[in-house]
């Protein structure tokens, strides 16, 4: 049972004023942008390291973690779209030149940090949509796999290519890929380090959609469909699926029951019932 002091601290943390100056700096290697107007509630996270093809270096990952930590506690963000500012590149994976300068201990620590950061993406309360245009290789695809929904362009090039360099996917890819497409096919793709395009990715089930244009447009289309839905319900649906998919059906149904129970006392649930009865669109406030 939580003490009153712990609950008070949690509320203060959840609703504290946010300092946006650092994470919205568009000169950063990773920055965020909160959309407004009809797109209010959508937050774009942009990877912006063109000189290194958005490779996962130390500065990049430090800024990435700051952005994710801010979103986690932002009550105004309802959907996140992860995209790239670089032409023909989503994320090229590890910065192997930087990695080469690390000691074994430093490399181990860095890869562990990647795995934890991608798990933080997966655990964000808001849905996260990856807009993949161009290369998403190695750690780049592992990052996309940690998102809830993936949209790729036809020209996208995806693959867990680590075995080509005598490595294995070490930031969650060896575990997330087979949960999405099945064990046998995931083994083939990882063992062979095969690179596949957007059409092949959607056929495999690696991505939800493939488009012949900018995948950000399709990602925003999906985000706009999520925004009007009950934000607490969406968050709890994500939690129920994430936790339930990792366990047996009996335990998963218990998780669903516990998540549903948290919806019962919300004002949003009452607003949904009222809107249904009055034949109007509901207006949810996340309360």
Secondary structure, 3 states (H helix, E strand, C coil): CCCHHHHHHHHHHHCCCCCCCCCCCCCCCEEEEECCHHHCCEEEEEECCHHHCCCECHHHHHHHHHHHHHHHCCCCCCEEEEEECCCCEEECCECHHHHHCCCHHHHHHHHHHHHHHHHHHHHCCCEEEEEECCEEECHHHHHHHCCCEEEEECCCEEECCHHHHCCCCCCCHHHHHHHHHCHHHHHHHHHHCCCEEHHHHHHHCCCCEEECCCHHHHHHHHHHHHHCCCHHHHHHHHHHHHHHCCCCHHHHHHHHHHHHHHHHCCHHHHHHHHHHHCCCCCCCCCC
